[in-house]
Amino acid sequence: MEPRKIIFIRRDNIGDLVCTTPAIRAVRQAFPRARLSILVNTYNAEVIANHPHIDRVYVFQKPKHALERRRAAVLWDNFRLFREIRRERYDVAIGCGMYNRTLSHYTFFTGARRRIGYCRGSQGRFFYNVPVEEVKEPEHEVVKVFRLLAPLGITGEPGDLFLVPDAVEVEKFSQFLARHRRCRDLPLLGLAISARIRHNRWPVQKFISLIEGIVARREAEVLLLWAPGSEKSPTYPGDDESAAQITRRFGDTVLAYPTPGLKALIAALFGVDLALTLDTGSLHIAAAAKKPLVALMNPGKAAAWYPWRTAGQVLVSPGKVEDIPVAQVSEAVARLVASWKRETPLA
């Protein structure tokens, strides 16, 4: 019998949720009359805002993201949220992502009649009554989530990532470019310098050396994107200090556009011509926007988190992202610009 109500559970980070969007679209196409919902957290919720295939978004808060609140108050709010979800009597709940004990619990707490998710041997089989065994071979996160749809009769190849930029933020970004852009004969290269995880970051001095070369060769107009706030913030570290170093060095030669929220970042990455990102959510947002990009990644993650179905160059280092040399990134950017010039008709 065709399910009437389906809920996705995606409790982790920005890129993880972006990589779930092909599965969401496939379920909507397979069950056009079903009510589709999703459970996300306050950190990634804006990714799914305005999504045409989702009827209801439930948002919970992780205690570590709410240090200003008492832990008991956060947990109580989350309890009430799950109680609300259970009242909806969902037919299917899908725990999106590799096996995780907390994810299996959250899927179970929805009270859905069929609960689909990855298990590892006996782990998770009490909470998932439609268990799916994880494969041992590396596979992209998009594929991994899409395989969870097989119990619903949905198979084949996943489609594109899918995001809808916020109209207000798109207009705000367009107005910014209208006021500040200087080199309209060059491609606009978005440099997203922020990464929440420390070992995914690239040193600010390397960014400065990279920009010096781009400007000297007049390859592109550079747009600096960063999460505002101090790098010392315990919950949401920002990159104001790094951005200040870059803007002091280049002045108005580099466009500086802080992105205080995901909606602003999404609008900006949809508005550039090319992108350079770290191994973080901005990589997958740029891929959803179909922007040719250079991604600086850890080798252990590149096989499962590379840019999905877009023109992307992945650069890795045997050590950390910070070990990737400037020369290698400069060469990749030069190839990106050359390809853009070949494929972009002159005005």
C-alpha positions as CSV (number, residue, x, y, z in Angstrom):
1,M,0.0,0.0,0.0
2,E,1.3,3.4,-0.9
3,P,2.5,5.4,2.2
4,R,0.5,8.5,3.0
5,K,3.0,10.1,5.4
6,I,6.8,9.8,5.2
7,I,9.3,11.6,7.4
8,F,13.1,11.9,6.8
9,I,15.4,12.2,9.8
10,R,18.7,14.1,9.1
11,R,20.2,15.2,12.4
12,D,23.8,16.1,11.4
13,N,25.4,18.8,9.3
14,I,24.8,21.1,6.4
15,G,26.5,18.9,3.7
16,D,24.7,15.8,4.9
17,L,21.4,17.5,4.5
18,V,22.2,18.8,1.0
19,C,23.2,15.3,0.0
20,T,19.8,14.0,1.1
21,T,17.9,16.2,-1.4
22,P,18.1,13.8,-4.4
23,A,16.4,11.1,-2.2
24,I,13.7,13.6,-1.2
25,R,13.0,14.5,-4.8
26,A,12.8,10.8,-5.7
27,V,10.3,10.0,-3.0
28,R,8.2,13.0,-4.0
29,Q,8.2,11.7,-7.6
30,A,7.3,8.2,-6.5
31,F,4.6,9.3,-4.1
32,P,3.2,12.6,-5.4
33,R,0.2,12.5,-3.0
34,A,2.1,11.6,0.1
35,R,2.8,14.1,2.9
36,L,6.6,14.5,3.2
37,S,8.2,15.8,6.3
38,I,11.7,16.1,7.6
39,L,13.3,16.4,11.1
40,V,16.4,18.6,11.1
41,N,18.3,20.7,13.7
42,T,18.8,24.4,14.2
43,Y,22.2,24.2,12.6
44,N,21.1,22.9,9.2
45,A,17.5,23.8,9.0
46,E,17.9,26.7,6.6
47,V,19.2,24.3,3.9
48,I,15.7,22.9,3.5
49,A,13.8,26.2,3.7
50,N,11.5,26.8,0.7
51,H,12.0,23.2,-0.5
52,P,9.0,22.5,-2.8
53,H,9.0,18.7,-2.0
54,I,8.8,19.0,1.7
55,D,5.4,19.7,3.4
56,R,6.5,20.0,7.0
57,V,9.9,20.8,8.6
58,Y,10.4,19.8,12.3
59,V,13.4,21.5,14.0
60,F,15.1,20.3,17.1
61,Q,18.1,21.8,19.0
62,K,21.2,20.0,20.1
63,P,22.3,21.0,23.6
64,K,25.8,21.8,22.4
65,H,24.3,24.4,20.1
66,A,22.4,26.1,22.9
67,L,25.0,26.8,25.6
68,E,23.0,29.8,26.7
69,R,20.1,27.5,27.7
70,R,19.7,24.9,30.4
71,R,20.2,21.4,29.0
72,A,17.0,20.2,30.7
73,A,15.0,23.0,28.9
74,V,16.5,22.0,25.5
75,L,15.7,18.3,26.1
76,W,12.2,19.1,27.2
77,D,11.5,21.1,24.0
78,N,12.8,18.2,22.0
79,F,10.6,15.7,23.9
80,R,7.6,17.8,23.1
81,L,8.6,17.9,19.4
82,F,8.8,14.1,19.2
83,R,5.4,13.9,20.9
84,E,4.0,16.1,18.2
85,I,5.6,14.0,15.5
86,R,4.2,10.8,17.0
87,R,0.7,12.2,16.9
88,E,1.0,12.5,13.1
89,R,1.2,8.7,12.9
90,Y,3.8,8.5,10.1
91,D,3.7,5.4,7.9
92,V,7.5,5.6,7.1
93,A,10.5,7.1,8.8
94,I,13.9,7.1,7.1
95,G,17.0,7.5,9.2
96,C,19.3,9.2,6.7
97,G,23.0,8.5,6.9
98,M,25.3,5.8,8.0
99,Y,24.5,3.8,11.1
100,N,24.5,6.0,14.2
101,R,23.0,5.0,17.5
102,T,21.4,8.4,18.1
103,L,20.0,8.4,14.6
104,S,18.4,5.0,15.1
105,H,16.8,6.3,18.4
106,Y,15.4,9.4,16.8
107,T,13.9,7.3,14.0
108,F,12.4,5.0,16.5
109,F,11.0,7.9,18.6
110,T,8.9,9.1,15.6
111,G,6.6,6.1,16.2
112,A,6.4,5.4,12.4
113,R,5.0,2.1,11.4
114,R,8.0,1.3,9.1
115,R,11.4,2.5,10.2
116,I,14.1,2.3,7.6
117,G,17.8,2.7,8.4
118,Y,21.3,1.3,8.2
119,C,22.4,-1.3,10.7
120,R,25.8,-2.9,11.5
121,G,25.3,-6.5,12.2
122,S,22.9,-6.6,15.2
123,Q,23.3,-2.9,16.0
124,G,20.2,-0.9,15.2
125,R,17.9,-3.8,14.4
126,F,15.7,-3.2,17.5
127,F,15.0,0.4,16.4
128,Y,14.8,-0.2,12.6
129,N,12.1,-2.7,11.7
130,V,13.2,-2.3,8.0
131,P,17.0,-2.6,8.4
132,V,19.4,-2.0,5.6
133,E,22.9,-3.4,5.9
134,E,25.8,-1.0,5.2
135,V,28.1,-1.8,2.3
136,K,31.8,-2.0,2.9
137,E,32.9,-0.3,-0.2
138,P,33.2,3.5,-0.2
139,E,30.3,5.3,-1.8
140,H,29.1,8.9,-2.0
141,E,26.8,10.1,0.7
142,V,24.1,10.8,-2.0
143,V,24.2,7.2,-3.1
144,K,24.3,5.9,0.5
145,V,21.1,7.8,1.4
146,F,19.4,6.9,-1.9
147,R,19.9,3.2,-1.2
148,L,17.6,3.5,1.8
149,L,14.7,4.1,-0.6
150,A,14.9,0.5,-2.0
151,P,12.4,-0.8,0.6
152,L,10.0,1.7,-0.9
153,G,10.6,0.4,-4.4
154,I,12.8,3.3,-5.5
155,T,16.0,2.3,-7.2
156,G,18.3,3.5,-9.9
157,E,20.7,6.5,-10.0
158,P,20.2,9.5,-7.7
159,G,19.6,12.8,-9.4
160,D,21.1,16.3,-8.8
161,L,21.4,18.1,-5.5
162,F,18.5,20.5,-5.1
163,L,18.3,23.8,-3.1
164,V,16.1,26.8,-3.4
165,P,17.8,30.1,-2.6
166,D,15.9,32.6,-0.5
167,A,14.5,35.3,-2.7
168,V,15.2,38.1,-0.1
169,E,18.9,37.0,0.2
170,V,19.3,36.7,-3.6
171,E,18.1,40.3,-4.0
172,K,20.4,41.5,-1.2
173,F,23.4,39.8,-2.9
174,S,22.4,41.2,-6.3
175,Q,22.3,44.7,-4.9
176,F,25.7,44.2,-3.2
177,L,27.2,43.2,-6.6
178,A,25.6,46.1,-8.3
179,R,27.2,48.5,-5.8
180,H,30.7,46.9,-5.5
181,R,31.6,44.8,-8.5
182,R,34.4,46.3,-10.6
183,C,35.6,43.7,-13.1
184,R,32.6,42.5,-14.9
185,D,34.7,41.1,-17.8
186,L,36.2,38.6,-15.4
187,P,34.4,35.6,-13.8
188,L,33.4,36.1,-10.2
189,L,35.2,33.5,-8.0
190,G,33.7,32.9,-4.6
191,L,36.3,31.9,-1.9
192,A,34.5,30.4,1.0
193,I,37.1,30.3,3.7
194,S,35.1,29.1,6.7
195,A,35.1,25.5,8.0
196,R,33.8,24.5,11.4
197,I,36.1,21.5,11.8
198,R,39.7,22.7,12.4
199,H,41.4,20.0,10.3
200,N,39.3,21.1,7.3
201,R,40.7,24.6,7.3
202,W,43.4,26.2,5.0
203,P,45.7,28.8,6.5
204,V,44.8,32.4,6.0
205,Q,48.3,33.2,4.7
206,K,47.8,30.6,2.0
207,F,44.6,32.2,1.0
208,I,46.4,35.6,0.8
209,S,49.1,34.1,-1.4
210,L,46.5,32.5,-3.6
211,I,44.6,35.8,-4.0
212,E,47.8,37.7,-4.8
213,G,48.4,35.4,-7.8
214,I,44.8,35.6,-9.0
215,V,44.8,39.4,-8.9
216,A,48.3,39.7,-10.4
217,R,47.3,37.4,-13.4
218,R,43.9,39.1,-13.6
219,E,42.2,35.7,-13.7
220,A,39.0,36.5,-11.8
221,E,37.4,38.9,-9.5
222,V,37.5,37.5,-6.0
223,L,34.6,37.4,-3.6
224,L,35.5,36.6,0.0
225,L,32.8,34.6,1.8
226,W,33.0,33.8,5.5
227,A,30.9,33.1,8.6
228,P,31.1,36.2,10.8
229,G,32.1,35.9,14.4
230,S,35.2,35.2,16.4
231,E,37.2,32.1,15.8
232,K,37.1,31.6,19.6
233,S,33.3,31.1,19.8
234,P,32.6,27.8,21.5
235,T,29.4,27.0,19.5
236,Y,29.7,28.7,16.1
237,P,33.3,29.8,15.5
238,G,33.5,32.5,12.8
239,D,36.3,33.9,10.7
240,D,36.2,37.6,11.3
241,E,39.9,37.6,12.2
242,S,41.0,35.8,9.0
243,A,38.7,38.0,6.9
244,A,40.1,41.1,8.4
245,Q,43.7,40.0,7.5
246,I,42.6,39.4,3.9
247,T,40.7,42.7,3.6
248,R,43.6,44.7,5.1
249,R,45.9,43.2,2.6
250,F,43.8,43.8,-0.5
251,G,41.4,46.6,0.3
252,D,38.5,46.9,-2.2
253,T,40.4,44.8,-4.7
254,V,38.6,41.9,-3.1
255,L,34.9,41.9,-2.5
256,A,34.1,41.0,1.1
257,Y,30.7,39.5,1.8
258,P,30.1,38.0,5.3
259,T,27.4,35.3,5.4
260,P,25.7,35.4,8.9
261,G,23.4,32.6,8.0
262,L,23.0,29.7,5.6
263,K,20.4,31.6,3.5
264,A,23.0,34.3,2.8
265,L,25.7,31.7,2.0
266,I,23.4,29.8,-0.4
267,A,22.4,33.0,-2.2
268,A,26.0,34.1,-2.6
269,L,27.2,30.7,-3.9
270,F,24.3,30.6,-6.4
271,G,25.3,34.1,-7.5
272,V,29.0,33.5,-8.3
273,D,30.5,32.1,-11.5
274,L,33.1,29.8,-9.9
275,A,33.8,28.7,-6.3
276,L,36.7,27.5,-4.2
277,T,35.6,25.8,-1.0
278,L,36.9,23.8,1.9
279,D,35.7,20.3,3.0
280,T,32.5,21.6,4.5
281,G,28.9,22.5,3.7
282,S,29.8,25.3,1.2
283,L,31.2,22.6,-1.0
284,H,27.8,20.8,-1.4
285,I,25.9,24.1,-1.6
286,A,28.1,25.1,-4.6
287,A,27.6,21.7,-6.1
288,A,23.8,22.1,-5.8
289,A,24.1,25.5,-7.5
290,K,26.0,23.7,-10.3
291,K,29.0,25.9,-9.9
292,P,32.4,24.7,-11.3
293,L,34.5,24.5,-8.2
294,V,37.8,23.6,-6.6
295,A,37.4,21.6,-3.3
296,L,40.2,21.3,-0.8
297,M,39.5,18.0,1.0
298,N,40.9,15.4,3.3
299,P,41.8,12.2,1.4
300,G,39.7,10.1,3.8
301,K,36.5,11.9,2.9
302,A,37.1,12.7,-0.7
303,A,35.7,9.3,-1.9
304,A,32.3,9.9,-0.1
305,W,31.9,13.6,-0.1
306,Y,33.3,14.9,-3.5
307,P,31.2,17.5,-5.4
308,W,28.2,15.6,-6.7
309,R,27.3,15.9,-10.4
310,T,29.1,19.2,-11.1
311,A,32.3,20.3,-12.7
312,G,34.6,19.9,-9.7
313,Q,38.3,19.5,-9.0
314,V,39.2,17.8,-5.7
315,L,42.6,18.6,-4.2
316,V,43.8,16.4,-1.3
317,S,46.9,16.1,0.8
318,P,48.3,13.0,2.4
319,G,48.3,14.9,5.6
320,K,45.8,17.7,6.4
321,V,44.0,20.2,4.2
322,E,46.4,22.9,5.5
323,D,49.2,21.0,3.8
324,I,47.8,21.5,0.3
325,P,50.3,23.8,-1.4
326,V,49.3,27.2,-2.8
327,A,50.8,26.3,-6.2
328,Q,48.6,23.3,-6.6
329,V,45.5,25.4,-5.8
330,S,46.6,28.2,-8.1
331,E,46.9,25.7,-11.0
332,A,43.5,24.3,-10.3
333,V,41.9,27.8,-10.2
334,A,43.7,28.6,-13.5
335,R,42.2,25.5,-15.1
336,L,38.8,26.4,-13.7
337,V,38.9,29.9,-15.2
338,A,40.2,28.6,-18.6
339,S,37.3,26.2,-18.8
340,W,34.8,28.9,-17.8
341,K,36.1,31.2,-20.5
342,R,35.8,28.4,-23.1
343,E,32.2,27.7,-22.2
344,T,30.9,31.2,-21.5
345,P,29.9,33.2,-24.6
346,L,31.3,36.7,-24.8
347,A,28.8,39.5,-24.2
